[in-house]
Amino acid sequence: MNGQEGKCVKPLILDLTRQQIEQWLLEVGQPAYRATQVFQWIYQRRVTSFAEMTDLPKTLRDRLAETFLLTSLREVTRQISKKDGTTKFLFALSDGATIETVIMRHDYGVSVCVSSQVGCKMGCTFCASTLGGLIRHLRAGEIVEQLIWCQRLLDHEGERVKSIVMMGSGEPLENYDAALRFVDIVTDAKGLMIGQRHITISTVGLVPAIYRLADEHRGITLAVSLHAADDATRSSMMPINRAYNIAKLMEACHYYYRETGRRISFEYALIANVNDTLAHARRLAEVVSTLPCHVNLIPVNYVPERDLKRTEQAQIRAFVKELERLSVNATVRREMGSDIAAACGQLRAEHASENAALASP
């Protein structure tokens, strides 16, 4: 199934936009306005069965249940940080593949980090998501359901999702159509009503997809995983740089800004003795200073399979100070869930390792 979408006995209704539900209803002889009712039951009342949609005719509820699935995820495990309340889920999909989703609680509200693929083929040396390669793309509805699951939990706490980051396992822009349908579904005014400006899509730098996204003129924030400002270092960390080097990537970022007016966010994982010297900071400033942007510095997460060391705090402060001296807007990302396996792919990798150990003679 490598690179293929998951197959269900019945399609997941979360995979459909409101307009697509409307079209299906017309095909089965139902009035179009029922689509808004169905959508509101799913996304505003967050029911878990079609039988709960009590203002729909029973015949229609039965037809929906015969035709679609309303849920497909199964919670495998849940970790909750004692430090900051970060909650991480490992979900099993209908085919048994697993993905991770994270709820992060900030001063400015709750954000949810969703996965867009099972695994990842991008091969970044600092990331656990890519350890087993790409298994398959997620369908839009499988991405949507991660968010719905989290919102149901938050409902009990009187909270709601304020922002979404597509920074979980996978490269969202490689699964482009599903990622953008996900955006269309969760921003629908009859559903969750999350504004596009509260959605961030992360990419390792798939240049053609950045141009494609720019041409859609959406209000999405683009986060580019840069992690090094010279081609030699970046290519050693991120194989994608061999296809689309920094010059090509920055051209695409400038185009994105011109077309959308949206400031770019650059992600930069600080790794000791790799990309964290003041010379690296100066090179980074040279690369990004001509573009309205923000640099998000990330002390690298420990991954057992990778022999990478975190930059010391004193060096991080010096790095930030150098960027500020050069008029680059930069902050150090607050660590979330540092006492749990909160980095992308870690929980899934641990689960796979445990299962392999149990299966071995």
Secondary structure, 3 states (H helix, E strand, C coil): CCCCCCCCCCCEHHHCCHHHHHHHHHHCCCCCCHHHHHHHHHHCCCCCCHHHCCCCCHHHHHHHHHHCECCCCEEEEEEECCCCCCEEEEEECCCCCEEEEEEEEECCEEEEECCCEEECCCCCCCCCCCCCCEEEECCHHHHHHHHHHHHHHHHCCCCCEEEEEECCCCCHHHHHHHHHHHHHHHCCCCCCCCCHHHEEEEECCCHHHHHHHHHCCCCCEEEEECCCCCHHHHHHHCHHHHCCCHHHHHHHHHHHHHHHCCCEEEEEEEECCCCCCHHHHHHHHHHHCCCCEEEEEEECCCCCCCCCCECCHHHHHHHHHHHHHCCCCEEECCCCCCCCCCCCCHHHHHHHHHHHHHHCC
